[in-house]
Each structure stands twice: as C-alpha cells, then as structure tokens.
Amino acid sequence: MDATGRDMLRKFVGALNKGAPHPLAWQRFHDFTIHAHGLKRAYRVDEVLPILTKEGLMGEAARRFISAYEDELALLRRYDEQAH
C-alpha cells in the first residue's frame, strides 16, 4: 500500500468513534475507497485489514469496514462499466 493510502486509513481509524461511526468518519472511509479505486490496482483486503487492526480497529468492527470496502469497490467498478 502506498503512503497516501496508509495515511488515509490511519487518520480514519484515529478519528473514529469505535462505538458508532460518525458520518464524517464514513466520509473519510469513502474517500479512502475512492482513492484505492483510482489506482491501477485497488488495495487488497489483506493489505487493508492489518492497518485497521494495527491502528486499533478489531474484530467485528474491522470486518464491518472490510465488508463496506469490498462493497464500495464493487459499486465503483460497476459504475465504471456503465461508462459514466
């Protein structure tokens, strides 16, 4: 993962209310996903998950964001396929 992606994830987790993510936290996460999508090869889950856990996002909370990451990438790919 490049430095920009790592920095975006660290800032996201650092500002995250782990109990109930604030809409601005989701915005940071969406921005990270858009960044990843714009690369030649989006980050793999096995690149994202260790950073989330290292920064303190564990268990179900980490899986929730990994699931959202995969869903958002799929949505962005589908959007691209429709030539928007």
Biopython code that builds the backbone (N, CA, C, O; Angstrom):
import numpy as np
from Bio.PDB.StructureBuilder import StructureBuilder

atoms = [
    (1, "MET", "N", (0.848, -1.182, 0.000)),
    (1, "MET", "CA", (0.000, 0.000, 0.000)),
    (1, "MET", "C", (0.889, 1.239, 0.000)),
    (1, "MET", "O", (1.919, 1.280, 0.672)),
    (2, "ASP", "N", (0.480, 2.233, -0.753)),
    (2, "ASP", "CA", (1.265, 3.460, -0.825)),
    (2, "ASP", "C", (1.065, 4.313, 0.434)),
    (2, "ASP", "O", (0.152, 4.079, 1.226)),
    (3, "ALA", "N", (1.937, 5.297, 0.592)),
    (3, "ALA", "CA", (1.912, 6.152, 1.780)),
    (3, "ALA", "C", (0.605, 6.925, 1.906)),
    (3, "ALA", "O", (0.111, 7.130, 3.015)),
    (4, "THR", "N", (0.043, 7.355, 0.783)),
    (4, "THR", "CA", (-1.219, 8.100, 0.825)),
    (4, "THR", "C", (-2.328, 7.229, 1.401)),
    (4, "THR", "O", (-3.083, 7.672, 2.267)),
    (5, "GLY", "N", (-2.427, 6.004, 0.927)),
    (5, "GLY", "CA", (-3.453, 5.087, 1.427)),
    (5, "GLY", "C", (-3.273, 4.793, 2.905)),
    (5, "GLY", "O", (-4.241, 4.820, 3.664)),
    (6, "ARG", "N", (-2.042, 4.512, 3.323)),
    (6, "ARG", "CA", (-1.775, 4.252, 4.752)),
    (6, "ARG", "C", (-2.162, 5.452, 5.602)),
    (6, "ARG", "O", (-2.785, 5.302, 6.653)),
    (7, "ASP", "N", (-1.793, 6.636, 5.147)),
    (7, "ASP", "CA", (-2.113, 7.852, 5.896)),
    (7, "ASP", "C", (-3.621, 8.055, 5.993)),
    (7, "ASP", "O", (-4.133, 8.413, 7.053)),
    (8, "MET", "N", (-4.323, 7.829, 4.903)),
    (8, "MET", "CA", (-5.785, 7.983, 4.917)),
    (8, "MET", "C", (-6.427, 7.007, 5.901)),
    (8, "MET", "O", (-7.325, 7.384, 6.654)),
    (9, "LEU", "N", (-5.968, 5.748, 5.898)),
    (9, "LEU", "CA", (-6.527, 4.753, 6.827)),
    (9, "LEU", "C", (-6.206, 5.103, 8.274)),
    (9, "LEU", "O", (-7.072, 5.003, 9.143)),
    (10, "ARG", "N", (-4.983, 5.507, 8.535)),
    (10, "ARG", "CA", (-4.595, 5.860, 9.904)),
    (10, "ARG", "C", (-5.417, 7.037, 10.420)),
    (10, "ARG", "O", (-5.872, 7.019, 11.564)),
    (11, "LYS", "N", (-5.609, 8.044, 9.601)),
    (11, "LYS", "CA", (-6.423, 9.198, 10.017)),
    (11, "LYS", "C", (-7.868, 8.785, 10.247)),
    (11, "LYS", "O", (-8.512, 9.254, 11.185)),
    (12, "PHE", "N", (-8.377, 7.904, 9.389)),
    (12, "PHE", "CA", (-9.741, 7.416, 9.553)),
    (12, "PHE", "C", (-9.900, 6.712, 10.898)),
    (12, "PHE", "O", (-10.798, 7.050, 11.670)),
    (13, "VAL", "N", (-9.043, 5.742, 11.183)),
    (13, "VAL", "CA", (-9.167, 4.974, 12.419)),
    (13, "VAL", "C", (-8.888, 5.858, 13.632)),
    (13, "VAL", "O", (-9.553, 5.729, 14.660)),
    (14, "GLY", "N", (-7.914, 6.750, 13.519)),
    (14, "GLY", "CA", (-7.575, 7.613, 14.641)),
    (14, "GLY", "C", (-8.710, 8.529, 15.067)),
    (14, "GLY", "O", (-8.835, 8.854, 16.248)),
    (15, "ALA", "N", (-9.531, 8.943, 14.129)),
    (15, "ALA", "CA", (-10.640, 9.852, 14.429)),
    (15, "ALA", "C", (-11.964, 9.117, 14.630)),
    (15, "ALA", "O", (-12.995, 9.739, 14.888)),
    (16, "LEU", "N", (-11.929, 7.808, 14.513)),
    (16, "LEU", "CA", (-13.157, 7.018, 14.536)),
    (16, "LEU", "C", (-13.693, 6.830, 15.942)),
    (16, "LEU", "O", (-12.949, 6.469, 16.853)),
    (17, "ASN", "N", (-14.989, 7.077, 16.120)),
    (17, "ASN", "CA", (-15.692, 6.683, 17.336)),
    (17, "ASN", "C", (-16.039, 5.220, 17.136)),
    (17, "ASN", "O", (-16.947, 4.897, 16.370)),
    (18, "LYS", "N", (-15.333, 4.339, 17.809)),
    (18, "LYS", "CA", (-15.456, 2.904, 17.538)),
    (18, "LYS", "C", (-16.857, 2.358, 17.820)),
    (18, "LYS", "O", (-17.250, 1.352, 17.229)),
    (19, "GLY", "N", (-17.615, 3.000, 18.710)),
    (19, "GLY", "CA", (-18.939, 2.506, 19.043)),
    (19, "GLY", "C", (-19.971, 2.784, 17.971)),
    (19, "GLY", "O", (-20.756, 1.906, 17.612)),
    (20, "ALA", "N", (-19.972, 3.988, 17.466)),
    (20, "ALA", "CA", (-20.948, 4.390, 16.451)),
    (20, "ALA", "C", (-20.273, 5.390, 15.519)),
    (20, "ALA", "O", (-20.204, 6.577, 15.839)),
    (21, "PRO", "N", (-19.774, 4.932, 14.373)),
    (21, "PRO", "CA", (-19.062, 5.836, 13.461)),
    (21, "PRO", "C", (-19.907, 7.047, 13.060)),
    (21, "PRO", "O", (-21.067, 6.913, 12.670)),
    (22, "HIS", "N", (-19.316, 8.193, 13.161)),
    (22, "HIS", "CA", (-19.931, 9.457, 12.783)),
    (22, "HIS", "C", (-19.972, 9.545, 11.258)),
    (22, "HIS", "O", (-19.115, 8.960, 10.597)),
    (23, "PRO", "N", (-20.937, 10.253, 10.682)),
    (23, "PRO", "CA", (-20.973, 10.406, 9.223)),
    (23, "PRO", "C", (-19.665, 10.920, 8.618)),
    (23, "PRO", "O", (-19.317, 10.541, 7.500)),
    (24, "LEU", "N", (-18.938, 11.772, 9.337)),
    (24, "LEU", "CA", (-17.650, 12.249, 8.814)),
    (24, "LEU", "C", (-16.620, 11.125, 8.766)),
    (24, "LEU", "O", (-15.742, 11.116, 7.904)),
    (25, "ALA", "N", (-16.733, 10.179, 9.693)),
    (25, "ALA", "CA", (-15.838, 9.016, 9.654)),
    (25, "ALA", "C", (-16.117, 8.197, 8.399)),
    (25, "ALA", "O", (-15.197, 7.769, 7.702)),
    (26, "TRP", "N", (-17.400, 7.989, 8.124)),
    (26, "TRP", "CA", (-17.748, 7.263, 6.895)),
    (26, "TRP", "C", (-17.243, 8.011, 5.669)),
    (26, "TRP", "O", (-16.793, 7.387, 4.709)),
    (27, "GLN", "N", (-17.311, 9.326, 5.687)),
    (27, "GLN", "CA", (-16.824, 10.111, 4.554)),
    (27, "GLN", "C", (-15.327, 9.875, 4.348)),
    (27, "GLN", "O", (-14.870, 9.710, 3.217)),
    (28, "ARG", "N", (-14.568, 9.860, 5.444)),
    (28, "ARG", "CA", (-13.135, 9.574, 5.332)),
    (28, "ARG", "C", (-12.906, 8.193, 4.724)),
    (28, "ARG", "O", (-12.026, 8.003, 3.884)),
    (29, "PHE", "N", (-13.715, 7.239, 5.166)),
    (29, "PHE", "CA", (-13.573, 5.877, 4.648)),
    (29, "PHE", "C", (-13.944, 5.822, 3.167)),
    (29, "PHE", "O", (-13.258, 5.166, 2.383)),
    (30, "HIS", "N", (-15.007, 6.495, 2.784)),
    (30, "HIS", "CA", (-15.389, 6.547, 1.364)),
    (30, "HIS", "C", (-14.279, 7.191, 0.543)),
    (30, "HIS", "O", (-13.972, 6.730, -0.556)),
    (31, "ASP", "N", (-13.677, 8.250, 1.069)),
    (31, "ASP", "CA", (-12.568, 8.907, 0.364)),
    (31, "ASP", "C", (-11.407, 7.936, 0.159)),
    (31, "ASP", "O", (-10.782, 7.922, -0.901)),
    (32, "PHE", "N", (-11.120, 7.122, 1.186)),
    (32, "PHE", "CA", (-10.071, 6.108, 1.062)),
    (32, "PHE", "C", (-10.424, 5.113, -0.043)),
    (32, "PHE", "O", (-9.576, 4.770, -0.866)),
    (33, "THR", "N", (-11.669, 4.653, -0.060)),
    (33, "THR", "CA", (-12.099, 3.684, -1.063)),
    (33, "THR", "C", (-12.012, 4.277, -2.467)),
    (33, "THR", "O", (-11.579, 3.602, -3.400)),
    (34, "ILE", "N", (-12.417, 5.518, -2.619)),
    (34, "ILE", "CA", (-12.318, 6.185, -3.925)),
    (34, "ILE", "C", (-10.849, 6.291, -4.345)),
    (34, "ILE", "O", (-10.513, 6.066, -5.508)),
    (35, "HIS", "N", (-9.986, 6.633, -3.400)),
    (35, "HIS", "CA", (-8.546, 6.687, -3.701)),
    (35, "HIS", "C", (-8.060, 5.321, -4.186)),
    (35, "HIS", "O", (-7.383, 5.226, -5.210)),
    (36, "ALA", "N", (-8.408, 4.268, -3.449)),
    (36, "ALA", "CA", (-7.976, 2.917, -3.817)),
    (36, "ALA", "C", (-8.505, 2.530, -5.195)),
    (36, "ALA", "O", (-7.786, 1.933, -5.996)),
    (37, "HIS", "N", (-9.738, 2.863, -5.463)),
    (37, "HIS", "CA", (-10.353, 2.536, -6.750)),
    (37, "HIS", "C", (-9.639, 3.226, -7.905)),
    (37, "HIS", "O", (-9.549, 2.677, -9.003)),
    (38, "GLY", "N", (-9.134, 4.423, -7.657)),
    (38, "GLY", "CA", (-8.472, 5.187, -8.701)),
    (38, "GLY", "C", (-7.079, 4.683, -9.060)),
    (38, "GLY", "O", (-6.498, 5.127, -10.050)),
    (39, "LEU", "N", (-6.547, 3.773, -8.279)),
    (39, "LEU", "CA", (-5.227, 3.218, -8.557)),
    (39, "LEU", "C", (-5.315, 2.155, -9.644)),
    (39, "LEU", "O", (-6.399, 1.654, -9.944)),
    (40, "LYS", "N", (-4.183, 1.815, -10.227)),
    (40, "LYS", "CA", (-4.179, 0.747, -11.244)),
    (40, "LYS", "C", (-4.669, -0.563, -10.646)),
    (40, "LYS", "O", (-5.324, -1.355, -11.324)),
    (41, "ARG", "N", (-4.354, -0.789, -9.384)),
    (41, "ARG", "CA", (-4.801, -1.990, -8.676)),
    (41, "ARG", "C", (-5.249, -1.555, -7.283)),
    (41, "ARG", "O", (-4.438, -1.091, -6.482)),
    (42, "ALA", "N", (-6.525, -1.705, -7.001)),
    (42, "ALA", "CA", (-7.033, -1.334, -5.677)),
    (42, "ALA", "C", (-6.342, -2.183, -4.617)),
    (42, "ALA", "O", (-5.890, -3.295, -4.892)),
    (43, "TYR", "N", (-6.267, -1.653, -3.425)),
    (43, "TYR", "CA", (-5.658, -2.397, -2.327)),
    (43, "TYR", "C", (-6.446, -3.671, -2.052)),
    (43, "TYR", "O", (-7.676, -3.672, -2.079)),
    (44, "ARG", "N", (-5.734, -4.735, -1.793)),
    (44, "ARG", "CA", (-6.374, -5.997, -1.419)),
    (44, "ARG", "C", (-6.790, -5.937, 0.052)),
    (44, "ARG", "O", (-6.239, -5.165, 0.837)),
    (45, "VAL", "N", (-7.757, -6.756, 0.401)),
    (45, "VAL", "CA", (-8.221, -6.812, 1.791)),
    (45, "VAL", "C", (-7.062, -7.153, 2.721)),
    (45, "VAL", "O", (-6.969, -6.616, 3.824)),
    (46, "ASP", "N", (-6.170, -8.056, 2.272)),
    (46, "ASP", "CA", (-5.049, -8.433, 3.136)),
    (46, "ASP", "C", (-4.011, -7.318, 3.284)),
    (46, "ASP", "O", (-3.064, -7.457, 4.059)),
    (47, "GLU", "N", (-4.176, -6.227, 2.559)),
    (47, "GLU", "CA", (-3.355, -5.039, 2.761)),
    (47, "GLU", "C", (-4.055, -4.044, 3.694)),
    (47, "GLU", "O", (-3.406, -3.330, 4.460)),
    (48, "VAL", "N", (-5.368, -4.011, 3.618)),
    (48, "VAL", "CA", (-6.149, -3.047, 4.401)),
    (48, "VAL", "C", (-6.344, -3.516, 5.837)),
    (48, "VAL", "O", (-6.156, -2.739, 6.774)),
    (49, "LEU", "N", (-6.717, -4.770, 6.015)),
    (49, "LEU", "CA", (-7.049, -5.287, 7.346)),
    (49, "LEU", "C", (-5.920, -5.134, 8.358)),
    (49, "LEU", "O", (-6.190, -4.705, 9.480)),
    (50, "PRO", "N", (-4.672, -5.460, 8.030)),
    (50, "PRO", "CA", (-3.615, -5.293, 9.043)),
    (50, "PRO", "C", (-3.452, -3.845, 9.519)),
    (50, "PRO", "O", (-3.128, -3.610, 10.683)),
    (51, "ILE", "N", (-3.670, -2.896, 8.643)),
    (51, "ILE", "CA", (-3.552, -1.492, 9.055)),
    (51, "ILE", "C", (-4.700, -1.123, 9.979)),
    (51, "ILE", "O", (-4.499, -0.442, 10.984)),
    (52, "LEU", "N", (-5.910, -1.575, 9.640)),
    (52, "LEU", "CA", (-7.049, -1.303, 10.521)),
    (52, "LEU", "C", (-6.798, -1.864, 11.917)),
    (52, "LEU", "O", (-7.023, -1.178, 12.914)),
    (53, "THR", "N", (-6.329, -3.122, 11.990)),
    (53, "THR", "CA", (-6.120, -3.743, 13.299)),
    (53, "THR", "C", (-4.936, -3.120, 14.034)),
    (53, "THR", "O", (-4.989, -2.945, 15.252)),
    (54, "LYS", "N", (-3.881, -2.789, 13.319)),
    (54, "LYS", "CA", (-2.720, -2.147, 13.959)),
    (54, "LYS", "C", (-3.107, -0.809, 14.571)),
    (54, "LYS", "O", (-2.578, -0.416, 15.611)),
    (55, "GLU", "N", (-4.029, -0.117, 13.924)),
    (55, "GLU", "CA", (-4.471, 1.187, 14.410)),
    (55, "GLU", "C", (-5.582, 1.087, 15.453)),
    (55, "GLU", "O", (-6.058, 2.107, 15.952)),
    (56, "GLY", "N", (-5.999, -0.140, 15.785)),
    (56, "GLY", "CA", (-6.929, -0.335, 16.897)),
    (56, "GLY", "C", (-8.341, -0.744, 16.550)),
    (56, "GLY", "O", (-9.195, -0.797, 17.435)),
    (57, "LEU", "N", (-8.613, -1.033, 15.302)),
    (57, "LEU", "CA", (-9.951, -1.466, 14.904)),
    (57, "LEU", "C", (-9.934, -2.989, 14.827)),
    (57, "LEU", "O", (-9.293, -3.559, 13.945)),
    (58, "MET", "N", (-10.632, -3.644, 15.740)),
    (58, "MET", "CA", (-10.533, -5.100, 15.878)),
    (58, "MET", "C", (-11.855, -5.800, 15.586)),
    (58, "MET", "O", (-12.915, -5.178, 15.527)),
    (59, "GLY", "N", (-11.758, -7.096, 15.409)),
    (59, "GLY", "CA", (-12.898, -7.988, 15.347)),
    (59, "GLY", "C", (-13.995, -7.567, 14.394)),
    (59, "GLY", "O", (-13.751, -7.263, 13.227)),
    (60, "GLU", "N", (-15.216, -7.556, 14.923)),
    (60, "GLU", "CA", (-16.398, -7.263, 14.124)),
    (60, "GLU", "C", (-16.349, -5.868, 13.505)),
    (60, "GLU", "O", (-16.803, -5.667, 12.379)),
    (61, "ALA", "N", (-15.802, -4.918, 14.236)),
    (61, "ALA", "CA", (-15.703, -3.553, 13.698)),
    (61, "ALA", "C", (-14.811, -3.524, 12.464)),
    (61, "ALA", "O", (-15.151, -2.881, 11.471)),
    (62, "ALA", "N", (-13.684, -4.206, 12.515)),
    (62, "ALA", "CA", (-12.794, -4.264, 11.358)),
    (62, "ALA", "C", (-13.474, -4.968, 10.196)),
    (62, "ALA", "O", (-13.385, -4.516, 9.055)),
    (63, "ARG", "N", (-14.152, -6.072, 10.480)),
    (63, "ARG", "CA", (-14.861, -6.812, 9.417)),
    (63, "ARG", "C", (-15.959, -5.967, 8.787)),
    (63, "ARG", "O", (-16.220, -6.078, 7.589)),
    (64, "ARG", "N", (-16.597, -5.129, 9.579)),
    (64, "ARG", "CA", (-17.642, -4.249, 9.053)),
    (64, "ARG", "C", (-17.073, -3.295, 7.999)),
    (64, "ARG", "O", (-17.680, -3.089, 6.948)),
    (65, "PHE", "N", (-15.914, -2.722, 8.285)),
    (65, "PHE", "CA", (-15.314, -1.800, 7.329)),
    (65, "PHE", "C", (-14.707, -2.526, 6.135)),
    (65, "PHE", "O", (-14.707, -1.992, 5.025)),
    (66, "ILE", "N", (-14.196, -3.722, 6.342)),
    (66, "ILE", "CA", (-13.693, -4.514, 5.214)),
    (66, "ILE", "C", (-14.851, -4.861, 4.281)),
    (66, "ILE", "O", (-14.711, -4.779, 3.060)),
    (67, "SER", "N", (-15.974, -5.241, 4.841)),
    (67, "SER", "CA", (-17.153, -5.554, 4.032)),
    (67, "SER", "C", (-17.607, -4.315, 3.254)),
    (67, "SER", "O", (-17.938, -4.401, 2.071)),
    (68, "ALA", "N", (-17.620, -3.169, 3.928)),
    (68, "ALA", "CA", (-18.003, -1.924, 3.263)),
    (68, "ALA", "C", (-17.012, -1.590, 2.155)),
    (68, "ALA", "O", (-17.417, -1.139, 1.084)),
    (69, "TYR", "N", (-15.728, -1.803, 2.393)),
    (69, "TYR", "CA", (-14.696, -1.538, 1.391)),
    (69, "TYR", "C", (-14.937, -2.393, 0.144)),
    (69, "TYR", "O", (-14.904, -1.887, -0.977)),
    (70, "GLU", "N", (-15.175, -3.668, 0.344)),
    (70, "GLU", "CA", (-15.422, -4.564, -0.800)),
    (70, "GLU", "C", (-16.688, -4.159, -1.555)),
    (70, "GLU", "O", (-16.701, -4.147, -2.786)),
    (71, "ASP", "N", (-17.745, -3.830, -0.822)),
    (71, "ASP", "CA", (-18.999, -3.415, -1.465)),
    (71, "ASP", "C", (-18.815, -2.106, -2.243)),
    (71, "ASP", "O", (-19.313, -1.971, -3.360)),
    (72, "GLU", "N", (-18.106, -1.154, -1.655)),
    (72, "GLU", "CA", (-17.900, 0.127, -2.325)),
    (72, "GLU", "C", (-17.041, -0.027, -3.580)),
    (72, "GLU", "O", (-17.316, 0.604, -4.601)),
    (73, "LEU", "N", (-16.008, -0.858, -3.510)),
    (73, "LEU", "CA", (-15.196, -1.101, -4.712)),
    (73, "LEU", "C", (-16.032, -1.732, -5.815)),
    (73, "LEU", "O", (-15.913, -1.358, -6.982)),
    (74, "ALA", "N", (-16.880, -2.693, -5.446)),
    (74, "ALA", "CA", (-17.744, -3.338, -6.442)),
    (74, "ALA", "C", (-18.689, -2.322, -7.068)),
    (74, "ALA", "O", (-18.916, -2.355, -8.278)),
    (75, "LEU", "N", (-19.236, -1.434, -6.273)),
    (75, "LEU", "CA", (-20.129, -0.397, -6.786)),
    (75, "LEU", "C", (-19.388, 0.538, -7.744)),
    (75, "LEU", "O", (-19.900, 0.867, -8.814)),
    (76, "LEU", "N", (-18.195, 0.960, -7.362)),
    (76, "LEU", "CA", (-17.416, 1.847, -8.226)),
    (76, "LEU", "C", (-17.032, 1.161, -9.539)),
    (76, "LEU", "O", (-17.064, 1.787, -10.599)),
    (77, "ARG", "N", (-16.669, -0.126, -9.472)),
    (77, "ARG", "CA", (-16.361, -0.860, -10.708)),
    (77, "ARG", "C", (-17.587, -0.937, -11.607)),
    (77, "ARG", "O", (-17.485, -0.750, -12.820)),
    (78, "ARG", "N", (-18.736, -1.210, -11.018)),
    (78, "ARG", "CA", (-19.975, -1.299, -11.793)),
    (78, "ARG", "C", (-20.291, 0.050, -12.436)),
    (78, "ARG", "O", (-20.707, 0.110, -13.593)),
    (79, "TYR", "N", (-20.096, 1.110, -11.696)),
    (79, "TYR", "CA", (-20.302, 2.456, -12.214)),
    (79, "TYR", "C", (-19.398, 2.694, -13.421)),
    (79, "TYR", "O", (-19.842, 3.218, -14.443)),
    (80, "ASP", "N", (-18.131, 2.308, -13.298)),
    (80, "ASP", "CA", (-17.188, 2.469, -14.415)),
    (80, "ASP", "C", (-17.613, 1.666, -15.643)),
    (80, "ASP", "O", (-17.472, 2.132, -16.774)),
    (81, "GLU", "N", (-18.126, 0.473, -15.418)),
    (81, "GLU", "CA", (-18.563, -0.385, -16.524)),
    (81, "GLU", "C", (-19.693, 0.260, -17.325)),
    (81, "GLU", "O", (-19.847, 0.005, -18.520)),
    (82, "GLN", "N", (-20.462, 1.078, -16.667)),
    (82, "GLN", "CA", (-21.575, 1.748, -17.346)),
    (82, "GLN", "C", (-21.138, 3.018, -18.036)),
    (82, "GLN", "O", (-21.965, 3.802, -18.500)),
    (83, "ALA", "N", (-19.811, 3.223, -18.103)),
    (83, "ALA", "CA", (-19.196, 4.337, -18.843)),
    (83, "ALA", "C", (-19.650, 5.710, -18.377)),
    (83, "ALA", "O", (-19.970, 6.574, -19.193)),
    (84, "HIS", "N", (-19.677, 5.907, -17.093)),
    (84, "HIS", "CA", (-20.040, 7.229, -16.548)),
    (84, "HIS", "C", (-18.790, 8.051, -16.414)),
    (84, "HIS", "O", (-18.851, 9.200, -15.976)),
]
sb = StructureBuilder()
sb.init_structure("model")
sb.init_model(0)
sb.init_chain("A")
sb.init_seg("    ")
for serial, (resi, resn, name, xyz) in enumerate(atoms, 1):
    if name == "N":
        sb.init_residue(resn, " ", resi, " ")
    sb.init_atom(name, np.array(xyz, "f"), 0.0, 1.0, " ", f" {name:<3s}", serial, name[0])
structure = sb.get_structure()
